[in-house]
Amino acid sequence: MKMHYTLKPAFMLMLLMLAISPVMIAQRVEHSGKFTHADTVRGSLTPERAWWDVLRYDLEVRPDFLTKSIQGSNTIEFKIVNAAAAGRMQIDMRQPLTIDSISYMNTSLTYKREGNAYYVNFPKEIRTKHSARIKIYYSGKPLESLNPPWTGGWIFTRDKLGRPWMTVACEGLGASAWYPCKDWLGDEPDSGATLTITAPDTLVAVGNGRLIDKKMNSDHSATFKWAVINPINNYNIVPYIGKYLSWEKKYPGEKGELDCSYWVIDYNLDIAKRTFLVADSMLKCFEFWFGPYPFYEDGYKLVEAPYYGMEHQSAIAYGNGFRGGYDGRDVSGTGLGMAWDFIIVHESGHEWFGNNITAKDIGDQWIHETFTSYSETLFVEYYYGKQAANQYNMGIRKNILNKIPIIHPYGVNNEPSDNDEYYKGSNMLHTIRQVIANDTLFRQILRGLNKTFYHQTVTANQIENYISSQAKINFSKVFDQYLRSVLVPMFEYKLDGYSLSYRWSNCVPGFNMPLDIVFKGKRRIYPTTAWQNLNLYPEGNSDFHVDPTYYILSRQVNK
């Protein structure tokens, strides 16, 4: 989102006092729970999408600040993966924008609109080709975001000096809110994309990747062309247009020198140069835990935006006010989150989880948000120690709702408003880490995920199976418990002298997660849903308790 979570503040009642705690969630698609044909068309691999694979996008866009309108084009290069099914192509373009024309081999194609999808008719010769490209021209007034980034769309606003400032936020809503594309997470342009932005020549236009061309035009406009060569999520392709100044530096990373650049509104240059120093700390930490930054070829970039943040690949949106925490507050309530800039750390974490490893279906958005939320805990640990990391991770539990499962329905563009893919997901990973009980192996798993699924779209099963196989522990019931149910496992126990009886309850069938208990030292037990007994002799049970780093409930029941 994105933030990958991108962020959303909510307010919660703290025990024994009233306090404000920000709750961060990605841009959401609100839904009643009753799905329509249009939901399936938007969220699934329809037959009109399945026969072709996107290879490249070449986008051009020219916004008009005064009329709040845009005009542009997208040249889509694609591979034909099923020639027998070729002939009718689905192109997504959200109303009120309209497609003006579509050309293929210097020929205009016919098409029909159905809601937010266009169906394009191809000649029979397409069936004999391995790849092809079409150019789509479009225009109109795009959906405007009234509360970015939590509602998607174009942002037409002004900076503090009254100058135009324009950009887009479209996670959840979808990239088709501002350009025609195959708006499905499972298909990224394999060979990257270019974004050519034409804007008033008094402003600067910033895009993903590297600036490869700039020219001044006779009509007092300027054209900036940016390019990425790596696969990129549709919703990550974003223009930023404003009165930007920038600076560059090299980061000595695992794969050599990483080109970093930073773009801020001119009056924020001095404070940004101080605040953005944390980017080096972030890169050092995340390359340690997750492996090399996934997009060395495209560089790393932070771009000031008129909203809190979003994980736009190689062009992270930043709007945290150049201060510690999230909007000056600590999501954990421990104080540990105030020592670093939440948006830089969290949104950059999405470069590994969300941008490098991408869910095929929005129902598996937890793959993006759970691991990235846990990156905050790992950042705290890297710089402040494991005890501080435990405190931070346990602190964010207050934001868990347990109202709906983390994994949402597949095949529809549905992502209900809920925080649990962040905070509950982070605590699930921390719990799994305790079960593995080997930090070297746990780090290898995180790095292995980014290497094994490098630049790929994945399913939940792929991620779950990889973790289980590498850990040599079957976590299937643990994932079912935390991802597919709202139940928090309850550890029930009885103490009778030197005898301990225990079991799991409030859990999915077959739940059998190992657990560490403490009495004169730590001991590993293997509860199931059936009662088991353990002799505590000679230590006794005077200080018996459950390891609090596990996200579970526990209670002593009657003898």
N, C-alpha and C positions, 0 to 999 in steps of 0.2 A: 501498500500500500503502500507502511510504506511508506506519509511514511509507508513504508512497505508493510509495516503498519504505517500508514500516516496517521496523524494523531487526532484525538478527539478528547476534550476535557469533559469529565463528568464529576459530580460532587457526591461524596460519601460521608456518612456519619461515623466518626471515630468513637471508640469506646471511651467513656468518661469525659469526653470533651468534644466540642464542635471544631472541626478543622476542615480545610479544603484539600482534597487530594486529586491530582489530575489522573484521569484514566485514559490511556491511549488506545485508539483503535484505528484500523484502516478505513479508508473511504468505503462507505457501505451502500449496498443496493437493498433498500427496504422492500419487504415482500410480505404478503398476507399468508403465505404458505400454500395457497392454491395456485398451481402452475398452469400456464396456458401454452398453446402452440407457439406463440411468440417467444416465450421463455425458453423453449426447447430450441427454436431456431437460433436464438442468441447464444445459448450456453452449451450446445452439443456439436459433435462432428457430424453434421448433416450430410446426406448424399451429395449435395451441391458443393460441399466443402471437401469431401473425402478424396476426390479424384485428383486433387492438385495440392502441391506443397510449395509454400512461399520460399523463394530464394533471396529476394531483394526488394526493398522499397526505395524509390527515389522520389522524395516528397518536395513539393514547392508550395509555399504559402505566403500570402500577402494580406495581413490584417488591416482593417481601417478602424482606427480608434474612435473616430467621431460617430460613425454609423454602427459600430460594434458588429461589423460583418467581416467575412474573410472570403477570399477566392484562392483557388489553388489547384494542384493536380497531384496525382500519385501514379507513378509508373511502377507496375507490379510485375516482376519477373518471377515465373513459377515453373516448377517441374511437374510433368504429367506422370502420376504414379499409377493411374488406372485408366488407360486409354479407352477401354470398353465403356466406362461410365462417363467419359468426358462429353461435354456439350452444353451443359447448363451450370453456370457458376454463380455462387452466392457471394455478393459483395455487401458488406455492412456499412451503412451510412445513416447515422441517427438524425431523425427530424429535429429541427426544421431545415437542416442543410439538405441540398439537393444535388444530385449528379446531373451535370449538364450534357455530357457526351462521353462515350467510351470508344477508343480506337484500337484496332488490332491490324497490323500489317497494312497501315494506311487505309483501312476500311472501318467505317462506323458500324458498331455492333448495336443490335436492338436489345432492349432490356425492359423489365417491368418491376415496379416498386410494390412491395408488400410490407407495410409498416416501416420498420427500420432496416429492412433488407432489400437489396436489389437482386434480381435474377437475370443474368446476362446470357444471351444465346450466342453460341459459337458455331462457325461453319464446320462441316464434317472433316475438313482437312486437319483440324486440331488433333484428331485421333492418331495421326501418323507422326506426330512430333514428340520429341523428348522434353522440350521446354519451349516457353513462349513468353511474350510480354504484352501487356496492355497498358494504355495510358488513360486515366480517368480524370476528367475535369469536373470540378465541383465549385459551389458557391453558396452564399446565404449568410444568415445570422445564426451562428452556432448557439447551442444551449449555453447559457451563461451561469457560472457558479456564483450563487449568492452567499455561500458560506464555505469558501475554500479552506482546506482541501476536502472537507467532509461531504460536500455536494460537488459533483464533478462538472466540468465545463471550462469554457474560456474565462479568464479573469481580465477584465478591463478596469484598471484602477489607476491611481496616481501616486507618485512618491511624495515625500514630505514637502517637497518644493513645488508640487503641483504638476510635475511632468508625467507624461504617459508611461505606464508600466503595464506590460501585458505578458501573460503566460497561460498555461493550461494545467489542470489537474484532472486526471480521468481514470485513476485506478477504480475498479469496481464498475463504474459507469461504462468504461470502455473507450478505446481510442477512436472508435467510429463516431464518437461525439464531435470529433473535429477533422477527421480525414477518412476517406474510404479505404477499407482494408478487410482482411480476413480476421475478424475480431474474436479470436478464440485462443486461449492461452497455450494450447498444445501445438501451435504452429508459429514459430518465430522465423523471420527472414534469415536463413542460414548464412548468407554472405553479407549481412549487415544492411545499412541504410545510409542514405544521404538526406539531409534536411536543408533546403535552401529557403532562406527567410528574407523577404524584402520589407523594409521598414523605413520610416523617415530618417534622413541622413544625420539628424541630430541625435539619434539613439544608436545603441549597439544591440545586435541580435546574437544570442548565444544558443548553441544547440549541443547535442550529444557528440562526444568524440572530439575530433580535431578540426580546427578551422582550415579548410583547404583552398578557399578563395574568398575574396572580398572585392567588390567593385562599387564605385559611385555612379549613380545614374543621372541623366539629364533632368529628371522630374523631381529633384531634391529628395530622392530616396537612395538607399544603399542596400546591396544584396550580399548576404553572408551565406556561405555554403559550408556546412559541417558534415563530417562523415564518421561513421563507425564501421569497422570491418568485422566485428564479432556479431554473433546472433544477439538479438535484443527483443525484449518484450514489447508488444505494441504500445502498451500504456506508458512505457518508459521514454518513448520518443516525444520530446517536448521542446518548444521554442520558449526562450526568455527574451523579452525586448524591454530595454530601459536604458537609463543613463549609467551604464556600467563602466567601472575601472577594474583592472585586473593586475595580477602579478603571478609569476611562475617560480617554481622551484623543483629540484630533483630530490626524490626520496630513494635512498639506497636499499632497495628491497631484495627479496629472495631471488627474483629473476633478473636482477640488475637495476639500472636506474629507471624509476617510475616517474614519468612527467606528470607533475601536479600543477593545476592552475586554479585560481580563486577569483571569482567575479562578484563584485558588490556594487551597490549604488554609491556613487562617487563620495558622498558625504560620510560614508561609513568605512572608508578605506583604512584609517588608522586603527580604529577599534577592531576591525576585522583581522588585521595582520596580527594582533595579539591573540584574539579568540581562536583563530583557525590554527594556531600552533598545536592544538590538541589532535589535529588530523594526523600528524606524525606519530603521536602516541597511539592513536587508533590503529594505524597501519602496522605498527610494530606488534601490537597485541594480536590483531586478527590474523596477520600472516603467521604468527606463532601457533595459534589455535586452529586456524582453518586452512592454512596453506597460502601459496602466493595469491596476491590480488589477481582476480580472474581476467582483467582486461588491460594488461600492460600496453597492448597495441593501441588502445584508444585513450589511454591516460586516465587520471583521476581528477575530478573537478567538483568544486563546491560553487553553487550559484545562489546568490541571495534571491529569495522569492517573497511575494506578498502574502505568504501563509506559512504555517509552522514548518512543514517539511514533507518530502516525498523522495522515494528511492530511485529517481530517474537515473538509469544506468550511465555511468561516466559523466554525469552532470547532476549531482545530488542537489535537490532543492533545500535551501536553508532559510529559515525565518524565525529563529529562536531568540532574537533580540540580543545576541552577543553576550550571553550570561550563562551561568551554571544551571544545572537541572533542566527540567522542561518548563519553559516559560517562567523560570525563576523558582520552581518548586521541585520537590523530590518525590517521584512516583512510589518509592519504597517506604517513605515516612521514617527512614532511619537516619537521615542526614548525609548518608554516603553518596547519594545521587547529586548532591550540590557541588561536588568537587570537579565535575566535568560537564561538558555540553552534551545534553542528552540527544539532541537532533543529529549532531555530527556523528556520534557513536552509533546510535540506533540505525539511522538511515544508511550510513555507510556499511553497516553490517549486512544490509540487504544485497550488497554487491556479491556476496558469497551465497546467501540464501534468499532467493527471490529472483535475482538476476542471473547468476551463474547456474544455480539449480532452480528450476521453475516448475511449479505444479502444472500438470496438463489440464486440470479442471479446477475451477474456482472453489469447488467444494473441499479441495485439499489446500486451501490458502494457509492452513496451519504450517505447512512446510516452510513457507516464507516467514511467517510471524513468530512461530514457536522458537525456531533456532535463532532468529534475530533478536527476539526478546531475551533469550538466554545469553546472547553476546554481551549484553549489559553486565550480567553476573560475571562473565569471564573477564571483562574489562576491569571490573572492580577487583577481582582476584589478582589479575596480573600486576596491578599497581598498588593494591592495599592489603593483599593477603587473603588466604582462604577463609579465615573467620569472618572477615568483612564481607566476602562474597556470600557466605551462608546467611549472614544477617540481611543483606540486600535481597537475596532470593526469597527468604521467608517473609521479608517486609512487604513484597508485592502481592502476597497472598490475599491481603485485605481487599484487593480489586477483583477477586474471582467471584463469579456469579453463580455458576453451576445451574443455569436455567435450560440450556440447550446443549446438545453434543457439539464438540469442537468441529468434527467432520460434518459438513452440510450435505444436502442432497446433490447428487451428481447429475450432469447433463442439462442443468438449467442455470441461468446466470443469477444465482441466489446466494447472498452472503448476509445472513441476518445480523442485526446489530448486537454484538456481544464482544466482551473483552477476553474470553477464556483462551482463545488461540494464542494470546500473548502470555498472560500471567499464569494461567493453569498449565499451558503448554511448557512454559519455562520451568515450572516446578515439576512437571513430569520428567523433563530431561535431567533436572538435578537429582530426582529420585532414581532414575535409571543409572545415573553416574554413581550413586551410592551403592547400588546393587552390583555394578561392575567392579567397584572397589579397586580400581587400578587407573590412576589418572593418566599414566603414559598410554595405556590402551585407549582410554576415552578420547584423548587428543588424537591418536592415530585414526580413530573412527571418524572424528569430525573432519580431519584432513582427507581421509579416504573418501568420504562422501563427495567432497569438492573435486577430487581427482577422478573418481569413478564416474560421476555424473556431470563432468565438466561440460558446460554449455549445452545441457540437455533439459528437456522437459520430462517430468517423472510423475509417477503415481505414489500414493501413500504406501501401497504394498512394497514397492521397490525400496523405499526408505526404511520401512519397518524391517523388511527381510535382511537388508544390508546390516543394520545395527545388530540384529540377533545373530547373524552368521559371524560377524567379526568379533562380537563379545563372547560367542559360544554359549549364549544363554537365550532361551526361547522367551522373548518378551511379548509374544503375541497377545496374551491375556492382559498384560500391562497396557499395551496400546489400546486394546478394546476397552479397558476400564476408563482410561483417561481421555481417549479421543472419541469414543462411540457411545459413551454413557455419561450421565450427569452425577453418577454416584461417586462419593468419596469413600474409598475403602476404609472400613472400620476394623481396627485391631482390638478384639475383645480378649480380656485375660482375667484369670482368677489367681489370687495368691493365697496359699494355705501353708504357712510355715516355710519349709524349703521347697515346696511344690508350686510350679507355675503351670497353669493350663491356659491354652490360647487357641485362637482361630481367627480367620477372616470372616467378616460379614459385610452387608451392604455393598456387595460386589457382583461382578458378572460371573456366570457359571464357570467353574474351573480356575478362578483367580488363585494364583499360587506364588505371588511375589515374595522373594526372600526379604528379610527384615533384620536390621541390627537393633538389639536391645542392650541396655547398659545396667549392670549391677556389679560393682567392683571391677569394672572393665567392660569392654564391648564384646558382644557375642552375636554371631550370625545364627538365625533360626529360619525355618522354612515352613511357615504357616500355610494351611489350606483352609477350606471351609469346614473341615472336620476338626473337632477338638483334639489337641495333642498335649502331651505332658512333658515337662522338663524339670529335672532335679537341680535346684540352685545350691545345693550343699557343696562346699562349705561356705561359699561367699554370703549366702543369705540374700534377702530382698529389701534391705533397709533403704537403698537408694535406687530401686528399680525404676527405670523409665525407658521410653522408646526414643531412638535417635531422632531429634526434631528436624533434621534435614530432609527426611522423607515427607512427602505431601500425603499424609493420611490423617485419619482420626483415630483416637484410641480411647478406651474406657474400661474401667475395672467393673466387672459384673459381680453379682452376689455369689458367695461361695456355695 
